[in-house]
Amino acid sequence: MKFTHRLALTVAACGLASSALAQDSVSPAGALPGDALGVYDPSETCNAYVLDMVDLAGSWGTALRVGPVLKSPRLPNTQFFNNLMSAHAISKDVITAAYPRGTYQVWSGPGFGINGQVNLTPGTTSPSGSSLQFAVAGTDFGTTAEGRSYNGVHGAVVNYSAADDSRLYVTRVSAAVNGFNGNENRAQFGFGVVDAHGNVLFRADDFNLTGPNPLVEDNIFRARLLSRSCGGLNVIDNAGGSDGAATDWLVVRSSTGHTVPSGLPQSVAGRSVYGGPNFAAQYAYEIAPNTVVGTSSHLQGATDQRGGMGVSTRVWFNRAGAVATYAVGSKSSGGATDAVSVWDVDANGNVLNPGALLVLPATLTDNDDGNVFGGAGLEFDGYHGTTAFRGGSGMVALTTDRQGNRLAAATAYDLAIGGTDNPSNAVAVAKHNTSTGATTWTTAAYYDAITDTGKEIKDGPGGAAIGEVTGMFKVTGGTPLGPSISPPAFDCAGNIYFVCAVELFSDFGSDFDVALVRAVYDAAAFSYELELIADSGSTFIGANSGTLYQITFVELATGSGGLASGSFFSSNVVQDCWAGAEPGDLSGTADPRALGGALLNCRITYDTDGDGQFDNTLDENYRTLLLFTGSGAADPCSPADCDGNGVIDTRDVICFLNLWNADDPAADCDGNGAIDTRDVICFLNVWNSCR
């Protein structure tokens, strides 16, 4: 899944290598300072733009799409293209709504983009009618030129038509920042969740503040993206948000510690409803608008809790009035975090008991390959370090499958090694029987550091191994040791997504990377097989920029060991299917429409000098939220075999270019009825992905 230098030259010969679009963009200069938006520029509070997704095929040939939906902004007078990104999330829900903006910026050509201070002025387009809508959001951070600690929360409401589901209409908004300029540090943020209406829930505290008017103690805020005043910043301090009309202050100067928030989407509760753990072993929730109470009745007999809460709009127990289900890591008897507490809630967040306490067994057996993980005891983790305060949200993932079985998943650590710098991990999956209440367990993925054994990643269901899950220390060279696997997330069919260290096989030896992997669910066998989606090294051509970019870093572990706040959590995947499909519409769990959207925090590097290399010094690189979605394509690789001989090679490139130059309808790769440069990019992305 990596481009060759020869392919880069082929693209350049097509005259496509330097144009830019929206967040898939580079600056006119192709070098520092780049074209990321300015943190403190009030004129850039809101932007609306088009993003065209590009095709990719997973290692099973699954037809997916990818595109950079949101890159972080940039602090002034720094020697970086943009800020680092921390915790982030995508909405669990998808709603039907009108496009929130009348016009969206759109262009193709060098130097164009959304930064009014840097880019050339783009054109516009005006969609009409109703659309499907979801949202993404996250925090970014950095050190200002004045030496202050900057934090910001930025998000986007994303709309698309099921009839043209490769084109996204993105409304990007600055939700909150911690100062008006680089001399200020009024609050520090941790992220939370976002729903499809654009309600963003985040945490704020008083860690090492310099002011002015610094925030006090622990706080939870909500910012409404589509209500933000687009002419000014929303600065959070001890007076609340400066854009008060778009900001709710839910937990106010609490002396009790609160972890990063979860919450109920407006689409299921009628309003955005905050819910999250606190350090008094309580579940805090917004029983009425802006009124928060706490209870310990959610623990289901556990003695304490750990980590951020996961939420599912697939109700588990169907208690009267239930609209969603929460889960949190917990301690069954006061020792290790060896259990998951699960409970239904009503539209005001009230606990509806009884729920369930799912306790880890002493060992986990993989129902696919028979591997036994553990032996000295297991514990759920992913909550140490800064994750409680910075995020992400959702150590535990929840769903129900198409047969009605209740599924929960979290990453277990082998206590034989112990500590947070632990490479021996497994994605533990519990199936809670709807009728009997009995719980059975399996693993979706594992790496056993004691036996140096990892689960195979395959080229198709029941196919050959193209790689395996491995230890993080093999990617880093030794430090940190781990973790090797992030927390998991479910799609609409019960498949599981996670980020992990991988060893990928090739004719030239092994390649050690961090990758986004899908565990494909077999309900009858209660088992999972692994498919590679993308890894650090995967390269794509931006659909509108025509510029090669490569994933050059994927967030997983901190430098000292332990899960990074910017890694992958259960809040990283949409729970609804793609393009309005329902679970019953799918041809099976491997159907690409099962993925309504997955968000990956990574660095992408653009080949701005066109030499086929991705140099983080010479080329532009950005910290970006990369979006992966499903598609309706049945055979994603068929367009790449242009000459129809069953082999995908360079002759197919020549075949396609001849058709394209002749305006032959067979060259309409993206199926929009027009033969244009988007078809060349479409073909080259498919050709590369399927070779």
N, C-alpha and C positions, 0 to 999 in steps of 0.2 A: 504493500500500500504506500510505496514511496516513489516519487517521481525521479526519473533519471535526468541527467544533464541534457541528453538528446531531446527529451520531451520539452524541456524548458526552451530549447532553441526552436522547436516546432511551434510552440505558442508565440514566441517572439516574432517568428516569420509571418504569423497570421496578423500581426499588427495589433495585438491585444494586451501587451504586457504592462501598460502604464496607466490605464484608466482606473477610476475609483468611485465607490458609491458608499454613502452613509457610514455605518460603523465598519463596513468592509471597505476601508479607505486608507490611502496614504497621502502625505502632504505633497504639494507641488514640488518641493525641493528633494523629496525622497530621503531625508535625513533629519537629524535633530533641528528644531524641537518637535517635529511631527505635527499631527493635526488633532490630537485629543483636545476635548473641550477644556476651557479654563475653569478651575474650581470656584473662583471668586467672581466670575463674570456674570452679573445678573441677566445680561441679554441672552445667555445660553442656558437659562433655567429650563426651558422647554424646547424640544425639537421634534419634528415629525418627518419620517423618512421611510422610503421603501427599502426592503432587504429581500433580494432574490436568493433563495436557498439553492444549493447545488446537490446533485445526486452522489451518493456513495453506496457501496455494497459492503455489508458485513462479511465476515469470513464464511458464513453460510450462504452468501449471495442475497441476503435480505436487503430489499430496496429501501434505503433510508435517505434522509437529506441532512445537510449541515450548513451552518452559516454563523458568522459572528454577530450576535444580536445586540451586544452592549459592551463597549470597552470603557474602562474607568477614565475619569478626567485627569488633568495634569495640574500639579502645583507650579506656580510661576518661578522662574529663575532656578530650576533644578536641572540636572543633567540626566534626566530619564524621560522616556517618551510618554509615560503616564504612571499613575499610582499603582501600588500593589493592591490586590483585591483579597478580601477576607470572606466571611460567611455570606451566603447568597441562597436564593431559593427561586423556584418557579411555582406558580399557583397549582394547587391540587385540582382545581376545578376549571372548566371551560364553559363560558356562557354565550348566548346569542345576544348581540348588541349592535347598535348603529356604530359606524366608524366615529371615534371621538373627535377627529379633526376633519375639516372640509378638504384640506389639501395636504399633500405629503411631498417632500423633496425627492426628486428622482433625476438621475443623469448617468451618462457614461462618457468618460474622457479624463485625461490626466488632470490632477489637481483639484477636482471637484469634491465637495463633502459638506458636512453640516456645520463646520466651524467657521462662523462669519468673520473671524479675525484672520484666518489663514487660507481657507479654501476658496476656489472660484465659485461664483454664484450658480447654483443648480437650476434645473427646471422643476416643474411641479406636475402632479397628477391628482385627480379627484375621484376616488372610488365612491360608489353609491350603493344603497340597499343595506341589508343587514349582513352581519358577519359573525364568525366565531371569534371569541376573545379570551385570551389568557394574559398573564402578566409575569414579569421577572423583576427581581430586585436584589440588591446586595450592598455591602459596605466596602469602601476603599480607604486606604490610609497611607501616610507618608510623613516625612519630616520637612517642614517648610524651610525656606532659605534663612528665616529668622530663628530657626532652631526649635520651633513649636511642634507638638504632635497633632497632626491633622487627622480628622475623621470625617467621612461623608457617607450618606445613604442615597443611592441613585437607583431608579427603576424605570420600567417601561411597560406600557400596556400594548399588547400585540394583537392585531386583528388580521383575519384572512378569510377568503371565500373558499368554500369547499369545492367550488368549480375551478378555482385556480389556486391550489393549496401550496404551490411553491413560492408564491409572492406574499410577503408579509408586510403589513403596514404598522410601523413602530412609532409609538408616541413616548419619547424618552423625557423623563422629568427628574430634576434634582429634588429629592424628597427632604433632605436635611443636611446641614453642615455644622461644624462646631466652632465657627468663627466667621467674621466678616472679612478677615485678611490674615496674612501669615503671622502676625504678632499675637493671635488669639488662640486659646485652647480652653473653651468654655465647658466642654463635655466630652466624654468618650463613649463610643457606641459599640453595641453588639447586635448582630442581626439574627433573626427572627424569620418571619414568614410574610408572604404576600398572597392575596386572593385575586380572582379574575376581574373583580371590580376595581383593582388598584389600591386596595387598603394594605398599607405596609405597617407591620408591627416590629418595633425594635426596642432594644434596651439602651439605657444611658446611665453612666455613673460618674463619680468624682475622682477617678484615678489620676493622680499627678497633674491636676489642672493648674493653669496659670491665670485663668480669667480673661477678660473682666466678667463680673457677675457669675462665678463658676457654679455649676450645678452641685447639689448636695445629695449624698447617699444614693440608693438604688431607685431607678425610675423605669417605667415602661411608657412608650409613646406610640401613637398611631398617626401616620401621615397618609392623606388621601391624594394619590398622584393626580387624579383628574380634577381635583379641586384647587391645586396649587396655583398661586398667583405667579404668572410667568414673567413678571418684571422684576423679581427680587429674590434674594436668598431666604431660606427658612433656617435661621440660626437657633440652635437649642442651647438654653442656659437656665439659670435658676428662676427665670420668669416664664419658662415654657418655650414654645416655638414662636419665632417672630412672625410667621404666617399663621396666626391663631385660627383663622377661619378654616384652614386645612389640617390642623394638628390637634389631636386629643392627648391629654396628659392623664394616663390611666392609673399608674402606680406613682405616687407623688412622695418623693424624699423619704423612702422607707428605710428604716434601720435594719430590717430583715432582708437578707440577700435574696435576690431573684435571679434565676438563670434566664437565658434568652427566651423570648416568648414563642409560643405556638398560637393557634387560634382557629376559630370556626369561620369558614368562608361566608360572605354575605349571601351567596347563592343558596345555601342550605339553612342558614339561621335567620335570614331576613335583615341582618346587619352583621358587620364584622364584630366578632366576640373574642376578646383576648382570653387565653388560658395558658398557664405555664407553671412549672414547679418553683417553689421557694426553698430556702435553706432551713425552714422549720418543718420539713417533711410534709408540706401541704401542697395541694393543687390550688393555685390562685386563679380566679376567673371573674369575668365581667358580668355579674348577675343582672345588671341593668346598665344602660349607657353611662360610661365613665364611673361606674361604681364597682369596686373589686372586693371580693370576699375570699376566704380561704377555708379549705376542709382537708381532712386526712382520710375521709371515707373512700377515696379512690384507690387506696393501696391494696385492697383485697386481701388483707391479712399480712402483708409484708411489713417489715419494721422500719424501713427507710427507703429513699429513692435516690437515683443518680441520673444525671444527664438530662438533655432537653427532651421534650415530649414529641412523639409522633402523632399525626392525626390522619384519619381516613374518613372520607365521605361515604364509604361502604360500611353501613351500620352492621356491627357484629351480632348483638344480642336481640335486637329488635324490641327493646323495652318500649312501652307506650310513650310516645312523644320524642323518641330518639331521632336525632338528625345526623350524628357523627359518632365516631369512636376514637378515644385517645389511648395511648400506651406510654409507659415510662419504664426504664430500667429500675429494678428494685432489689432489696435484700430480703430473702425469704426468712432468715433467722438471725440477722444481725452481723453476718460475716461478709462473704464475698457478694458482689452484685451478680447473683446467680439466677435472677428471675425477671419476668416482665409482668407488670400490673396492667390490666386492660379493663376499660369501662366505657359504657355508653354515656352520652350527654344529651340534654334537650337543647332547645334553641337559645336558652339563656346560660348554657354551660353547666347546669346542675348535674351532679352525678346520679346516674340511674343504676342502682344496684339490684341484683348482684352482677359482678363482672367475672373476671377470671385472673388467677395467678398462675403463670406458666413458668415452671421451674426447670432449669437446665438439667439434663441427666449428667452422669459422671463422664460419659463419652458420647460422641456423636458418630453415627454410621452413615456414610453417603450411600443413598439408595441407588445411585447410578453406577458407581464403580466399586462399592464395598469397602472403601477406605474407612478406618476407625481413627477418629481424631480425639486427642486428649488421653488422659490416664491418671494424671496427678490432680485433676480437678479443672473446671472451666469457669470463666467469669466473663460477663459482658463488660466491654469498655468502650472508650471513645468519648469520655467525659472529663478526663484529667486535663491539666494545663489550663489554657485560656478558653477552652470550648464552652465552659459554663457561662462565661462573661462575654465572650466575643461571638459565640456560635460555632458551627451551624446548629440548625434546629432539626431534631429528629434522629436520635440514636436508634430508635425502633421504628420499623416499617410495618404497616398493617394493610390488609385488603381482604376481600372475599373472592374466591375464584368462580368460574362459570358454573360449577356444580354446587355452589353455596357453601363450600368449606371455608372456614375462617383461617387465614394465614397471617403469621407474624414472623418477622425476621430481624436479627441484629447480629453484630459481629462478636464472636466469642474469642477470648484470649486463653492460651494454655498456661495454667498456673505453674506448670513444671519449669517454665522460664521466668514468668512473673515480670512485674514492672510495666511501665507504659512504653518503654523502648523494646517492645516485644514483637518479633517477626512472625511468631507462630499463631496464626489466626484462622478462623473459619466463619463463613456466613451460616449461622444456625437458623433453620427454618422450622417453625412449629405449625402443625395442622391441628386445629381445635375442632373436634367433631361437633356438628350442629345439633345432633340428636342426643348423644351420650355425654358430651362435655369432656371426653377423653382427649388427651394431647399426645401426638406422636411427633418425632423429630427426624430431620435429615440435615445434610449440609448441601448448600448450593455451590460452594467453592471452599477451598482450604489451601493453606500451606503449612506443613508440619516441619518446623525447623529442626526437630530432634532427628527425624529420619530423612530430612531434605527431600520431601515429597510434596508435589503440588498437583492440583487437579488439571487435567488436560483441557486445552482449548482446541476446538475441532474445526474442520473445514466444512462440516455439515452434520446433520443429525446422524449419530452412529458412525461418523466418518473418521478420517485420519487426524492425528494430532498435528497441529501447526505450531504448538507451543504449550506452555503450562504456567499456572500461577507459581510465583517464586517468592523468595525473601527480598524485602526491601533493601537489605544490605548488599545484595548482588547488583542492584541498580546504582546505589550510592558509593560502592566500593568499601563499605564497612561502617560508616557513620551517617545517619543513624542506622540501627539494626532494623527498626520497625516503627509503626505497624506496617504490615504488608497488604492489608485489605481495609478499605473504608467501610463505614456503615452502608447498608443496602437500601434500595428503594424499589417499589413495585410499579409496574405499568397496569393497564386495564385488563390484562389477561393472566396476571399472576406471575409473569416473568420478573426477574430481579436484575437490577443494574447496580454496579459498584465500580469503584476505581481500585486498581491493585497493581502490584509489581508483577511483571510477566517476563518469561524467557521465550522469545519467538525464534523458531528454527528456520534456517535457510541453508542453501547450498554453500554459503560462505561462512557458516558457523552461527552461533547463537547471538541474538540481540536482546539486551536487557533494557526494558523500558517500563514506564508507568502507563497504564492503559484503561480505557473504558470498556467494560466487558458486560455482556448480557448472558444471564443464566436462563435458558429456555425451559419452561415448565412443562412437565408431563404429569397431568393430574392423576391419571390412572395408576401410575407407578410411584407417585409422590417423589419425583426425582427431577434433576436438572442437568442439562448439558451446556457447555460454555461456548459462546460465540464472541469473537473479537469485533468490536465496533470501530475503535480508533485508538492510536497510541501516540506517545511522543515520538515524532518522526513522520506521522501521517501528513500528507501534503495535498492541498486542493487549489483549484483556481477559483478566485472569487467570481461569482456569477456576473456581477456588474463591473467589478474592477478589472477583470482579466489579468490580475496579478497573482502569481504563485505565492501562497503562504503555507507555512509549515507549523504544526504544533511542536514547539520546542521545549515546553515544560508543562507538566500536569501536577497540580497540588495534591499531596497525600500526607506526608509526615513533616514534623518540624525538624529543625537541624539537630536538636538535642534528643529526639525521640518523642513519640506520642503523636496523636492525630492532630493535624493542622486545622485551624478554624476555617480555612478556605478549601477544605477537602469536600468530599461528596457525602451527603446525608440523605435521609428519607424524604426531605423536602426538595430534592433535586429532580423529581420526576412527576409529571402530571398523572393524575389517576384516571382521567377520561381518555378514551381512544382518540385517534387522529381523524380530523376532517368530519366529525359528527357521527362516526361509526359507533355502534354499540357492541359490547362483547359478544352478543349472539350473532352479529354479522360476520365475525372473523372466521376465516377458513381453518383456523387452529391457533395455538398460542404463538407459533412462529410468524404469523401474519404481521407484516410491517405496520399495519394500522394500529397494532396494540400499543405502539409508542406515541402517546400524545405530546411528548416533549421531554427531553432530558437536558440538563444544564451542566456544563463542564467548565470549571475555572482553570484557565490555562494561559500560557504565553504563546502568542502566534507571531511568527517572524515573516515579514514580507520580503520577497526577493526584489527590492526596489532598484538594484543596479543591474538586474537581468542576467546575472552570471550563472544562474542555476544553483547557487549556494545560498544558505540562510545564515548569515553572519549577524549576530546580535550587536556588533559594533558598527559594521558598515551598512547594514540594512535596517529598516524600521521594524521595531518589535513592540507589541502592546499586550498588556494584561487584559484579557477578554473573557466574557461569558460566551462560550460557544454553545449554540443550540443544535441539538439533534432531534429530528422528528421522523415520524413514519411517512409513508407515501402509499399511493394506490397501485404502484407498478407491480405486475405479476412476475416479470422476469427482468430484473434491472440490468442484466448483462447483454440482453439481446441487441440493443443499439450498438454495442461495441464491436460485434461481429459483422461489420459492414459488408464484407464479401461473402458471408454465409458459408464459409468452409469449416466452421466449428472450432477454429483456432483464432484467438485474439492476439494479433501481432501488429507490427508497423504497417503491413499492407492494408490493414483496416483503416489506419489514419489516412493513408493516401486515397483509399476508396472514398472515405467520407468527404475529404476536401474536394475531390473531383465532383461529387454530388452537390456539395455546398456551392462551389463556384458556378455550377450550372443551374442553380436555383431549383434543383430537383426536390419535389415534395418529400422524398425519402430522407432528406437531410434535416427535416423538422424534428430534431431530437427532443426538444422540450414540449412539443405537441401544441404550441400556441397558434398554429396556422400561418406563421411568418417565418421566412428563412433569414436569419440575422446572426449577429455575433454571439448571441446567447446560445445558439445551437452548437457553435464550435466549442464553447466552454462546457456545455452540457455533455457533448460527445467525449471530450478529453477527460473530464472527470470520471465518466463511466468507464472509459477505456483504461485509465490508470487503476481504478478500483477493482476491475475485474480481471486484470492480467494475472 
